Amino acid sequence: DIQMTQSPSSVSASVGGRVTISCRASQGIGTFLAWYQQKPGKAPKLLVYLASVLQSGVPSRFSGSGSGTDFTLTISSLQPEDFAIYYCQQANSFPLTFGPGTKVDIK
Amino acid sequence: EVQLVESGGGLVLPGGSLRLSCPASGFIFSSQWMTWVRQAPGKGLEWVANINQDGSDKYYADSVRGRFTVSRDNAKNSLYLQMNSLRDEDTAMYYCATYSDSGGWFDPWGQGTLVTVSS
């Protein structure tokens, strides 16, 4: 099975600040990686797929990059509505696996 | 508008069974892979099962294989998860979602249904 790790596990940032979240796969997955945002009491929401493709309707302040084993989600200018937990997910092979999540909260 | 509305969750004794349903609308259900993902209280996301368009291909997480069965009824635009031999550790919010077989992402998701396994 492919193991996914994320760092940091939590980050505090100010509105307008820049946040970078890392995701690492235990083996190469090409660009078969997705990022999700989850707010309390809500279902996850797809932000990025195929490592760098922004889902329709997602603000351009979100961006994804990477390939192989190392990936990054960047929020360029944090907005109040961005405070949430972010998960990466590998889609290279079954079983599909998620990272443990990164909590972004207000500094 | 795409809609997925899970139902069937509730409180069940260890060893018991439950069947979750996820009727879909707003897209061509029979053309889409589907998936179940769960989230234990306060924990992260765990993929549970996938099923292809006609139900002939299924994949399961090791943690549920042999106990859970994913199925679909394309005539009713509905996805199901039959859960048997339930354990305490199956307690979670269960989400259904569409699965892209071209890239492996889940979108959109339903609102979830809560399954609690407890004596």
Contacts between the chains, C-beta under 8 A, distances in Angstrom:
chain1	res1	chain2	res2	distance
A	32	B	103	6.6
A	32	B	104	5.4
A	34	B	103	7.7
A	34	B	104	7.0
A	34	B	105	4.0
A	34	B	106	7.3
A	36	B	45	7.6
A	36	B	106	7.7
A	38	B	45	7.9
A	42	B	111	7.9
A	43	B	95	5.6
A	43	B	109	4.0
A	43	B	110	6.6
A	43	B	111	5.7
A	43	B	112	5.8
A	44	B	37	7.9
A	44	B	45	6.6
A	44	B	95	7.6
A	44	B	106	7.6
A	44	B	109	5.9
A	45	B	109	7.5
A	46	B	105	5.8
A	46	B	106	6.7
A	46	B	107	3.9
A	46	B	108	7.5
A	49	B	100	7.2
A	49	B	103	5.4
A	49	B	105	4.1
A	49	B	107	7.6
A	50	B	103	4.9
A	50	B	105	7.8
A	55	B	107	6.7
A	87	B	44	6.7
A	87	B	45	5.7
A	89	B	45	7.5
A	89	B	47	7.9
A	89	B	104	7.9
A	89	B	105	7.3
A	89	B	106	7.4
A	90	B	104	7.8
A	91	B	103	6.2
A	91	B	104	2.1
A	91	B	105	6.2
A	92	B	104	7.3
A	94	B	50	7.4
A	94	B	59	4.7
A	95	B	47	6.2
A	95	B	59	7.3
A	95	B	61	5.2
A	95	B	62	6.9
A	96	B	35	8.0
A	96	B	47	4.2
A	96	B	50	7.5
A	96	B	104	6.7
A	97	B	47	6.7
A	98	B	44	6.0
A	98	B	45	4.4
A	98	B	46	7.0
A	98	B	47	7.0
A	99	B	44	7.6
A	100	B	44	5.1
A	101	B	44	5.0
A	101	B	45	7.7
